[in-house]
């Protein structure tokens, strides 16, 4: 789940557009939707979360490559 630390809609709004756009560009829309829409909704409703199959969709990366 990707989340913000926004506390209210006036002073610190929970704006996720840039994070979702980065995820979509880097890893595709399926993962971006799962992390930013589907799974946060599932956390609120108690439904199962969705995990795309990482072996078929995402290249294996070293831990330090995520911080680029």
RANORBEL-V492744 format. One line per field, one symbol per residue. phi: phi as a letter, one per 20 degrees, with the letter a starting at -180 (. if undefined). psi: psi as a letter, one per 40 degrees, with the letter a starting at -180 (. if undefined). A space follows every 10 residues. Layout:
BEGIN
phi = ???
psi = ???
END
This chain:
BEGIN
phi = .dcddfdbed ecfeedgfff fffffecnff fgfffdcfff ffffenffed cgfffedcff cfgfffef
psi = hhiifhdied dgighedddd ddddddeidd dddddecddd ddddeeiiih hihddedhih iideeee.
END
